């Protein structure tokens, strides 16, 4: 009897493997994972050199994992088992508290923070004596996580290191931590909500001597499945994405370095892309020039930013005749200096603590 049961189990297991082998042969490979918002590994290019150096083997392993049939289904099962059966606090560094999805970014990389200050001061070496320089550090939403269950960044060290360096350089600091709260961030994503940034804009305006903010019309962009949604691999409720506009923003003339066809502050077609957050200033754009015909003061602003600045910058347009937006994750100083001249503009460094802790993504 025991031998019969063993044979049945063995044959069942072999049958299961063969079935999934056939299914994987029949199922068409996918280019991207919508849930994870990333490109999937394709079948490797097998040559003698790639076999010899082992890259073909590594790429094939990645390919089999990425293109496994019903991958999202099995990822969801694994996540539910980890959270609900084993009682794990996180799944691959992703954890959930009060319906918000967080991801650990630990430990604090002290060298990265120091390198960040050096890169910013390197950018500033091109400024004229008439440039007025401001800086703000955007706390990631883990800063507002009220629990000791998870390891977190040493925010005091990060802020103290940057402010100590930049204050000596004569830059004006804009404190944002006290005008933000957890509810100002998306539940499924890293970023803040544009419609919740009135306090941030007011604080920036107060320090930089800008005028009062105008009224905006809120345009709802539909469901937003943030970057953490797919990583959590759970059936969670998506966020809603909204962008704020008015006559000034609608009439602004916008030029993108990479895409000369785009000429708007907001790109509505990106709401149906893999990342709806790219509705703001077309997402990862290296150099953007925004001209405001309603402001004839001649006042200009240069914004150095990461992705958080995409949704904030539109709310500063009314205060300037021209804004140049630089994302040095995608462009070097030697290139962007060919497109602008530093004279008497305001300069705003606007970076998140996530960038401070991973400053190697910034180009020199």
Phi, psi and omega in degrees: 000315181298318180297323180295317178296320180297320179295319180297315179297318180296314181294323179296318180294316178297318178298319179298314180296317180295320179299313181290331176296315179294318179300316181293331176290327185274328183287132180290137177297143179260146180280321183224157171257112180296318183293323181265353178053053178206160176284143180264151179294132178262169181301131186291156174277105186271115175228172179299320182291320180288332175289318183294315183275358175084357182292327179296320179296313181297317181293325179292321177298316177296322180297314182295326178289315183290326187258014179295132182300140180060034185301314181297324179298315181287328175297321180292320177299314180300315181298315180296321178295316180298315184283312193264331181266307182275351178067026180290145180282333181219163176231108183057041177083000179257131179222161186235133176215127180054040178072002175264138178262128179239161173224134182291138175231074188229144007269179173288124182267094186300321179296322180297319180295317178295318178296326177301312181297323179293320180293319179296317179291333174293318176300318185290345181295343179269354184287155174272168180291347180265356175286132176259117190255130177236158175211147177221141177251122182269119178289135172290164189291343175298337179301329184260013178280112186268074177197152176256012184285340185235143177290139183226171180291156174274084184296325179300316179297315184297311182293317181296320181295314183290314182294324179298317181289315186282330177295322177296329180280353178088016178278146179270127184272139176243110181280126182243347187299325185276352179254007178239158174213170184304322183295348179276000180247154175292149178286327185255007187220170179282332196275166174273162180270128182300321183291351180254014189261016181302317179296322178295314180297318179297319180294315178298316180298323180294315182287323184266006178058048177263164180284176179293149182286147176279173174279152181232154171260126179274125178250118180280130184256004177095196182292143179232113177262098185291176185298331181278344182300309180291326180292328178289331178058034178236158180275082185254164179282131180287164172281174168248138179251139183223142172235146186258132182219167174198186183298321181297314180293319181296326183271354181295142175264124187238134178235126179253133182296316185280329187230094183288349179282334180279137180215028181234157175291316179250142181244088187303329180296339178287349177296338179255011178274183179298329181232102182297338180298341178289001172298332180274113176051034175059027172069230186284078178251134188284320183216124181230137175243125181241122179248130183252104181291346180278344181249113183254018183288338185081003181287136183234154179227138171244123181249120169265124189210164165254201187294335178298327182290344180299320183271339180277318186307318179304333182279358177254355187301318186299336185274355186225154172282329182210138175233130173252126184248123182244132173242098186283010167285340187235358181213141180270160180295327180294336179271312185291339177291345175284346185251352180210158179237130181277116180235268182235027181287155163288143176234129180237117171270120186229095184229150180271162177297334177296322178288321177302321183278354179220052188289353177295346179284347179273134178274156179276000000 
